[in-house]
Amino acid sequence: MVRRLITAVFVLCLVSVFSLQSAYADNPNWKADQDARFKKLDIKPGDVLTKNDMDKIRKCVPATIAKWYERGDLMDFEVQPYQYDASHNVAWQKATEANRGKYTIDETGGIIEAATGTFPVFVTGQPFPEDTIKVGDPGAGSKVMYNRLLCKARTETFKYEHIVLWIDFKDGLERTVECYWATYFYWGRKAPVANPENLQMRDMTIATAPFDMAGTAQLSLRTLGAKDDQVYAYVPAIRRVKRLSGANRSDPYMGSEAVFDDAFIWNGLIPSMEWTYQGKKTALCWMMPYALEHTTKMDHNSDGSWSCSPPTEILGFEVPGSTCATWAPTNTVWVPRDFHVVGVMPKDPYYSCGKMEFWVDSEGYIASYKWVYDKAGEFWKGLMMLPIHLTWSDKYGIQTVVTHSICDDKLGHATVVKGGCGKVNGSSHTRTIFELPKIKPRMLTVEKMKMWTK
């Protein structure tokens, strides 16, 4: 009897273990794929790359990262592996496969239905399966960016509470502003919703502190197709909503290094740029150590939303005696990933920069790096994101970021956004929230802007 009981318990434990593994193992080859990336870069888990390994470092990271490390901005590269499958859940992958052949890219760089030649009213799943993105295809760069857009939109609604830090390369922290970003996506949902205005998404950014910035807000309504956004700003000092030009998206955000198109590295209109696909590259991506050990399970709240406040990076200015740059992370590690590399040129001759280059994770479709050059072709600034894998509802995937850093080499200044990561740098408690019922189309309107700012 005892032997049978022991056997039953052992079998139950095995079932539990394998069930837990399969719950986050939608790519059966994920470990072999990761091992191949380590082999390609000639590194091993646990390696620490130092200045004695500069030749290897140049092979493992984008050129700007290597340059920053050589000048002493970054810590040594501790390399670690993912300990779980970080892919998107099966239902999302099936929705992606169901899109095979449905969509193509038109001459403007916009997405259209292959059958009708018109801009789609609703898309869910990545519109372009991974094997359809190829060098030489003039639409491949746009395909990468639309896949990225849909992966972001699968949260349905999104509230990102964050703080923005102004950091001088020499003197450290100058000021902070508390904000949140609320978005309602019409695409990316399990099923379409009523969309009488033919919009792709609505989003609003609002500053909540300090007092002199509180209440400043901007609302963007993105229509289906290639039209400029409808953009409105609310300025508390004059208590008025003003209509802004939807084409002017490269002005600094509240005097920071960021421009409106920089949100989550890219929040612009895809047909507003010329996208050139340059192929795939394997390189290191920086991560928080816990994000490689396990997915972050979001809390299910009483209103039906899902939220989390995972820890974020500690910057150089926050660590007494730190030898790295004031803006640089001190507590991150690096993991090898495969990236789609896409070159970009603005179509607008008045856009504030020249060419850009995006590095988009080919599995999670989150943009990890963006390199920006001025109109003379000289390097200007770099944008880096610190992604995490989230689990909410019946979904999971590399979905959001805890830090977004923008480093301006010309000014010697940086802007760092710490988001959804609890109480940091004296801020209020910040969270990342998905599927928040309060975020409805009627709440993200010009008429409701004043209410949101109170």
Buried (B, 14 or more C-beta within 10 A) or exposed (E): EEEEEEEEEEEEEEEEEEEEEEBBBBBEEBBEBBBBBBEBBEBEBEBEBEEEBEEBBBBBBBEBBBBBBEEEBBBBBBBBBBEBBBBBBEBBBEBBEEBEEBBBBBEBBBBBBEEEEEBBEBBBBBBBBBEBBEEEBEBBBBBBBBBBBBBBBBBBBBBBBBBBBBBBBEEBBEEBBBBBBBBBBBBBBEEEEEBEEEBBBBBBBBBBBEEEBBBBBBBBBBBBBBEBBBBBBBEBEEEEBEEBEBBBBBEEBBEBBBBBBBBBBBBBBBBBBBBBBBEEBBBBBBBBEEBBEEBBEBEEBEEEBBBBBBBBBBBBBBEEEBEBBBBBBBBBBBBBBBBBBBBBEBEEEEBBBBBBBBBBBBBBBBBBBBBBBBEEEEBBBBBBBBBBBBBBBEBBBBBBBBBBBBBBBEEEBBBBBBBBBBEBBEBBEBBBBBBBEEBBBEBBBEEBBBEBBE
